[in-house]
Amino acid sequence: MPEEDELQGALAADPPLAPTEEFLAELADHSQRLESASPQEILAWAVERFAPKFSMATAFGPEGMTIIHMLSEIAPETPIFNLETGYQFKETLALRESVKERYGIEVEFKYPAQTVQEYEAANGGPVYKTEPNRCCFDRKLRVLKEAARGLHAWASAIRRDQSPDRAKAPIVGWDKKFQLVKISPLANWTKKEVWSLISKHDIPYNPLHDQGYPSVGCWPCTRANLLGEDERAGRWSGFQKTECGLHD
C-alpha cells in the first residue's frame, strides 16, 4: 500500500473507496442500467449515492454549463470548481460570474503552485510552445489530482460523439488516473441535444462558440475549427494531442 500522503482520490477519502472487484462490478451494473436514463436521472443517482463527496470540475464548455444548469435544480449545493491555469480566455473566466448571477453557485478556482509569470520565468519561456503535455500536467493535472483527493466521485461533461478518444466512455466507471468514480451524464447526448437545452433554458455559454470554437481550452493552445473538423481539432493544433490528460 502507498504511504498515506500518496493516496489519491477516493482512496484518500474518509471513508475511503477502493476499486475492488466487487465495487467495480457494482459500478458496471449501475452504468449499464443508466444507459437509458436521462442526464438528470444520472445526476440524481450520483448525488444520492456519493454526496457530499461528489463534485464537478468544469471548463465552462457548453456541456459543463448544461450540467451546472441541471445541478442547480437537482443539487445546487454540489461543489463545482475550475482549473484556473492562468491561460484561460477572458470570455471563459467571465462565465464564473454568469453562473453566480444566474444560479447562485460560486465555482471555485483551483490554481497551480506558480503564477504564469513564475512558471514561464522558471522554464525559460512559455512551456506550451514546445512541451504542451508538460504544461497541461503542471498547470492542470497536478492541480486536479489535489482537488480530487478525498472525493468519492465527480461528474464529467464528456460526450461519446466528441472524438474517438471519448467514444467508449461509460456512464459510470472508475477513473484510474484520479482514483475515484467518474460519472458522465451526457455520454449519450449529441451536440444538438446540448445546444437545444441551452437554447430552451437560455443557459449562459461562452461567446467563443459563436466564433468557430466548439471546444475552448487555454488561449495559446486553442484555435477556431475549420469546416469538417471534429470538435476537438482546434485544441493543440500542430501537435499529436487532442486531450489535456484529464480524460485519456
N, C-alpha and C positions, 0 to 999 in steps of 0.2 A: 504493500500500500504506500502511496506517496505521503510525504510529510503533510501536516495539517495546513501549512501555508501554501502548499502546492495544489490543494484540492480546488477544483473549478466547478462553476455552475451549481447544479443541484447536489453534487457530491459534497459541497461546502455548506449546504443549507441546514437549517435546524427545524424539523428533522431532515436528514439527507434523503435523496432519492438516488438509487443506483440502477444501472441498466442490466438488471438480472434477466435471465431468460424468461422468467415468469412475467416481469414487468414489460419487457419488450413485446411479448405475446399479447399482453393486455392492450398496449398501445396500438398494435397492428389490428386487433379486433375493433377498437374504437375507430381507427382510421377507416377501415372497411365500412363500418356501419354509418359513418358520417359522410361517405362519398355522395349520398343522395340528399344530404342536409343542406339547408341554406347557410350562407356565411354567418347570419345572425344566430342560427341554431348552434353552429360550431363554436362561436364565441361564447354563447351562453353556457355551453357544456364546459369549455375551457375555464371560465370564471368559477363555475360551480365546483369543478374538480381541483383547480390549482390555486385560486385566490386564497390569501393575499400574496402568494409568491408567484403571481402571474403578472407579466409586464409586456411591454412592446417597445421595440426600437423603431424609429421612423426617420426616413429621409424626406418626408413630406411629399412623396410622389402621389399620383392620383389614387393608387391602391391604398397607400398608407392613410391618405385623407379619408378614403371611404371607410376604412376600418375605424379610424378615430370617430367618424360620424356614428357608426354602429355602436361603438363602445360608449359614446355619450348617452345613448338610450338604454343600453344594457347594463353597463357597469362603469359609470363616469369616474369612479374612484381609482380605476386601474392606472398604475404609474406608467407613464409614457416618456421616453427620452430620445434625444437626437445626438448623434456623434458630431460635435462641432469641431471639425478638423482645422478650421481657420481658412479653408479654401472654398467654402460654400458660396454659391451665388447670393447676392443681396435679396433676390426675389424669394429664394428658399428660406432664408432667415426671417423674412417678413411673415411667412406663414405661421411662425410660432405665435405671433401676436394675433393673427387671424383666428387661430384655434382658441386662444384665450378669450377673445372677444365673443366668438360665436358659441363656444361650448362651456366656457368657464374652466377649461382644462389647461393647466400650465405644464407644457412639455419641458422637461429638464434638459439642459445642455450638459453633455459629458465631454470634458476636454482632455487632450493629450497632456503629457507632463510638460512639454515645451511649447511655447508660442511658435507661430510660423517664423518669426524673426530669429528666435533662438535656434530653432531646428535647422533653418537654412544656413545660419552662421556656423553651426557645428558641423555641417556637412558640405561646406564649400559651395552652397547654392541650392537651388530647388532640386530635390531628390526625384520629384515626379518626372522630370525631363529624361532621366537616364534609368532610374530604377522605380517604376511605378508600383511594383509589387511591394518593395520595401517601404515606400511612402504609405501605402494602404495599411501595411502591417503596423507601422509605427504610430500612425495617426488615427487608425480605425480599429484594427483587430485587438491591439493591446488594450485600448480603452473599452472595447466591447467585452473582452474577457473579464475585466474587472467589474463591469456593470452587471454581467451575468452571474457573478459569484453570489451564491445564496438564494438564487431564484430556482423555482421548480420548473417553470415553463415560460415561454414567451410566444407572442404572435408574430408571424412573418407575413409580409404583404405580397409574396411572390405568386405569380400565375404560371401554370404549366405551359401556356402557349407563348410565353415571352421569349424563350430561347431554348435551344436543345439542352443546355445545362439544367434547365428547370423542368423539363418535360416529365420527369418521373418523380417529382416531389410528392410525398404522401401528404394527406390531410393532417395526420398526427404521426410523429416519429421522434426518434431520439437523435438529437443534434450532437454528433460525435465530437465536432470541433469545440463546442462550447459546453458540452456535458450537461444538457438539460433537455426538456421536451420542447419540440418545435411544432407549432400549430399553424397551418396555412389555410385560413378560412376561404381565401379567394382562389385556391389552386385550380378549381374547376371553372372559374369565371373567365369570360373573354374581355378583351379591351372594350368592346361595345357595351357589355353589361356594366362595367365600371363607370364608363362615361355617361351611360343612361341614368345611373343612380346620382352621379354628380349633378347632372342637369336637372333631374327631377326635384332634388332637395337643395339645389343651389349651394352645394358643398364648395368651400374655398379650394382653389387649386393654384398651382404655380403658373403664372402667365407665360413662362418659357415654353410650356406645352403648346401654346398657340403660335409659337415661333419656330416650330420644327424640331423641338427637343422632346421626344416621347419619354426619354429616360434622363433624369438630371442628377448628376453627381457633383463632384468638385469642379469648379470652373476651368482649371487648367487641363483637365482630362475629359472634358465633355464638349462635343460639337453637335451641331444640328444634323439630323439624318438626311440622307439622300433618298430619292424615290426608290422604293422597292426593298430597302434595307430593313432588317428585323429591328425590333425595338431597342436592342442593346448595342447596335452597331456604332452609335455615336460616343460610346464610352471607351476611353483609352485607344482611340483611333491611331493606327500605325504600330500597335503592339499586339502580340498574340495574347490578348487578355480581354475578357468580357465581364469578369466578376472581380469585386474587390477582395473576395475571400470570405465574405460573410455567409454565402450560400453554396459555395462549391465544395 
